[in-house]
Amino acid sequence: MKLLLSLKDERIDISQPNDDGKTPFWIACHNGRLGVVKLLLSDPRIDVNQPSDDGRTPLWIAYDRKHYEIMQCILASGKEVNLDVQDNNKGKTIIDIAMKEQSYGIVRMLNSFLINPNQTRFNLRIQLGLTGNTLFLFLFFIFILFLFYILYFILFCFILYYFILYYFILYYFIFYILF
């Protein structure tokens, strides 16, 4: 799978649905294949809103199969996610179904995404550990900056020490040796 995605060959349609309208991404969400989902989400050709023939999107099927971490990955991916899609069987959205099943944590997450998608993406990325490299680089930069300030302070102290020593010797020379 990684090889196919790394080729970026336009002749390979990784969003090609099967006879039931299910794409490889949809199937990975259905089967709970988190690694495959993350890999496919990194490809710009993946449409996270492409429903199967029964009208259920990958996010919808991930909820239906209780793959909540996959739902979080889809929402955190940065792709446009349409939460208003209704399935063909019941005519309900994912939020309607979650409310009916009293999955209030999921409802809270989805409503939060509707109200402020960027903040929800950011929070989910932290929760999923997808921002670790950025945080590490920031802390590393702060550490390096701190080291430079320490070195600057030490250098300043040495210069000040030699400046005072120089004037002390000069003072000693002028007042004690010449007079």
C-alpha positions in Angstrom: 0.0 0.0 0.0 2.8 2.4 0.9 4.4 1.7 -2.4 1.3 2.5 -4.4 0.8 5.8 -2.5 4.5 6.7 -2.9 4.4 6.4 -6.6 1.8 9.2 -7.0 0.9 7.7 -10.3 -2.2 9.3 -11.8 -3.0 6.0 -13.5 -3.6 4.4 -10.1 -7.0 5.6 -8.8 -6.9 4.8 -5.1 -10.4 6.2 -4.7 -11.9 3.7 -7.3 -15.0 2.2 -5.7 -15.9 -1.5 -6.0 -19.3 -2.8 -7.1 -20.9 -1.7 -3.9 -19.5 1.8 -4.1 -16.9 1.2 -1.4 -13.5 2.7 -1.8 -10.3 1.3 -0.2 -10.5 4.1 2.3 -14.1 3.2 3.1 -13.2 -0.5 3.5 -10.2 0.4 5.8 -12.6 2.5 8.0 -15.1 -0.4 8.0 -12.5 -3.0 9.0 -10.8 -0.7 11.7 -7.5 -0.7 9.9 -6.1 2.4 11.6 -2.6 2.2 10.0 -4.1 2.0 6.5 -6.6 4.8 7.3 -3.7 7.1 8.4 -1.7 6.2 5.4 -4.6 6.9 3.0 -5.5 10.2 4.8 -2.0 11.5 4.0 -2.8 11.2 0.3 -4.5 14.4 -1.2 -6.5 12.2 -3.6 -8.6 10.6 -0.9 -12.2 11.9 -0.6 -13.3 11.4 3.0 -16.9 12.2 2.1 -17.3 9.7 -0.7 -20.2 7.5 0.3 -20.9 3.8 -0.5 -24.0 2.9 -2.5 -26.0 2.9 0.7 -25.1 6.5 1.4 -22.8 6.0 4.3 -19.5 7.8 4.4 -16.2 6.5 5.9 -16.8 8.6 9.0 -20.3 7.2 9.3 -19.2 3.6 8.9 -16.4 4.1 11.4 -19.0 5.3 13.9 -21.3 2.4 13.1 -18.5 -0.1 13.7 -17.3 1.6 16.9 -13.9 2.6 15.4 -13.8 5.9 17.3 -10.0 6.5 16.9 -10.5 6.3 13.1 -13.3 8.9 13.5 -10.9 11.1 15.3 -8.2 10.6 12.7 -10.7 11.6 9.9 -11.7 14.7 11.7 -8.1 15.6 12.6 -6.9 15.1 9.1 -7.4 18.6 7.8 -9.7 17.4 5.0 -13.2 18.9 4.6 -15.6 16.6 6.4 -19.3 16.8 5.6 -21.3 15.8 8.7 -24.7 16.5 7.0 -24.6 13.3 4.8 -27.6 11.1 5.3 -27.6 7.3 4.8 -30.0 5.9 2.2 -31.6 3.4 4.6 -32.7 5.6 7.5 -32.2 9.2 6.2 -30.2 10.1 9.3 -26.9 11.9 9.7 -24.2 10.6 11.9 -25.1 13.1 14.6 -28.8 11.9 14.5 -27.7 8.3 15.0 -25.2 9.1 17.8 -27.9 11.1 19.6 -30.4 8.2 19.2 -27.8 5.8 20.6 -26.9 8.2 23.4 -23.2 8.4 22.4 -22.9 11.8 23.9 -19.1 11.9 23.7 -19.3 11.4 20.0 -22.1 14.0 19.7 -20.0 16.4 21.7 -17.0 15.8 19.4 -19.0 16.2 16.2 -20.9 19.3 17.4 -17.5 20.8 18.4 -16.3 20.0 14.9 -19.3 21.8 13.4 -18.9 24.9 15.5 -15.1 25.2 15.3 -13.4 22.7 13.0 -9.9 24.1 13.3 -9.9 24.1 17.2 -11.4 20.5 17.2 -8.7 19.4 14.7 -6.0 20.9 16.8 -7.4 19.2 20.0 -7.7 15.8 18.3 -4.2 16.0 16.9 -2.9 16.6 20.4 -5.0 13.8 21.7 -3.8 11.4 19.0 -0.2 12.4 19.5 0.1 13.8 16.0 1.7 17.1 17.1 4.7 15.6 19.0 7.3 16.6 16.5 6.2 20.2 16.5 6.2 20.4 20.3 9.6 18.7 20.4 11.0 21.2 17.9 9.6 24.1 19.8 11.1 22.9 23.1 14.4 22.2 21.4 14.4 25.7 20.0 13.7 27.2 23.4 16.5 25.0 24.9 19.0 26.3 22.3 17.9 29.9 22.9 18.4 29.3 26.6 21.9 28.0 26.0 22.8 31.0 23.9 21.6 33.3 26.7 23.6 31.4 29.2 26.7 31.6 27.0 26.1 35.3 26.4 25.8 35.9 30.2 29.1 34.0 30.8 30.8 36.0 28.1 29.5 39.2 29.6 30.8 38.2 33.0 34.2 37.5 31.7 34.4 40.7 29.8 33.2 42.6 32.9 35.8 40.8 35.0 38.6 41.6 32.7 37.4 45.2 32.3 37.4 45.6 36.1 40.7 43.9 36.4 42.2 46.1 33.8 41.0 49.3 35.5 42.2 48.0 38.9 45.7 47.3 37.5 45.6 50.7 35.8 44.5 52.4 39.0 47.1 50.6 41.0 49.8 51.5 38.5 48.8 55.2 38.4 48.3 55.8 42.1 50.8 53.5 43.8 53.7 53.2 41.4 53.8 56.7 40.0 53.1 58.6 43.3 
